[in-house]
């Protein structure tokens, strides 16, 4: 499953869900050297540093224009990695 992770700084990163638990997601995100674990607390998702994020889940057949986005996911992801560490 594909998703977009929106960090509080406004940075958006493309990611793929690797594992899903009851209140946890482990994802591989563009530009991150390691996987990211997200935890759900109530209706909010948090990073391991307790920073809130918003998730947008995508279905590949429903979003054919995703690849034509004007933003560079690798560049955006690198900025996100710096912002959350």
C-alpha positions as CSV (number, residue, x, y, z in Angstrom):
1,X,0.0,0.0,0.0
2,X,1.3,3.4,-0.9
3,X,0.9,6.5,1.2
4,X,1.9,10.1,1.6
5,X,3.3,11.2,5.0
6,X,2.7,14.9,5.8
7,X,5.1,16.2,8.5
8,X,4.2,19.2,10.7
9,X,6.8,21.3,8.9
10,X,4.7,20.9,5.7
11,X,7.0,18.3,4.1
12,X,5.3,15.5,2.2
13,X,7.1,12.2,1.6
14,X,6.0,9.2,-0.5
15,X,6.2,5.8,1.4
16,X,5.2,2.2,1.2
17,X,3.7,0.2,4.0
18,X,5.9,-2.7,5.0
19,X,4.0,-3.9,8.1
20,X,0.8,-3.0,9.8
21,X,-0.2,-3.7,13.4
22,X,-3.2,-2.6,15.4
23,X,-1.9,0.9,16.2
24,X,1.4,0.8,14.3
25,X,2.8,1.1,10.8
26,X,6.3,0.4,9.6
27,X,7.0,2.2,6.3
28,X,9.8,2.6,3.9
29,X,9.9,6.3,2.9
30,X,11.7,7.9,-0.1
31,X,15.0,9.4,1.0
32,X,15.2,7.8,4.5
33,X,18.0,5.4,5.1
34,X,16.0,3.2,7.5
35,X,12.3,2.3,8.0
36,X,10.0,4.6,9.9
37,X,7.7,3.4,12.6
38,X,4.5,5.3,13.2
39,X,2.2,4.9,16.2
40,X,-1.4,5.8,16.5
41,X,-2.5,7.7,19.6
42,X,-6.2,8.3,19.5
43,X,-7.0,9.7,16.1
44,X,-3.4,11.0,15.6
45,X,-0.3,9.3,14.1
46,X,3.0,10.0,15.6
47,X,6.7,9.4,14.7
48,X,9.1,7.8,17.1
49,X,10.0,11.3,18.2
50,X,6.3,12.0,19.0
51,X,5.9,14.4,16.1
52,X,2.4,14.4,14.7
53,X,2.0,13.4,11.0
54,X,-1.0,13.1,8.6
55,X,-1.3,10.1,6.4
56,X,-2.9,9.9,2.9
57,X,-3.3,6.4,1.6
58,X,-3.2,5.9,-2.1
59,X,-4.3,3.2,-4.5
60,X,-2.0,3.0,-7.5
61,X,-4.9,2.6,-10.0
62,X,-6.8,5.5,-8.6
63,X,-4.0,8.1,-8.9
64,X,-2.4,7.9,-12.3
65,X,-1.1,11.5,-12.1
66,X,1.0,10.8,-9.0
67,X,4.1,10.2,-11.1
68,X,3.7,13.6,-12.8
69,X,3.9,15.6,-9.6
70,X,6.1,18.7,-9.9
71,X,7.8,18.1,-6.6
72,X,10.9,15.8,-6.3
73,X,10.1,13.2,-3.7
74,X,13.8,12.4,-3.0
75,X,14.6,16.0,-2.4
76,X,11.5,16.5,-0.2
77,X,12.2,13.3,1.7
78,X,15.8,14.4,2.4
79,X,14.5,17.6,4.0
80,X,12.0,15.6,6.0
81,X,14.7,13.3,7.3
82,X,16.6,16.3,8.6
83,X,13.5,17.8,10.1
84,X,12.5,14.8,12.2
85,X,15.9,13.8,13.5
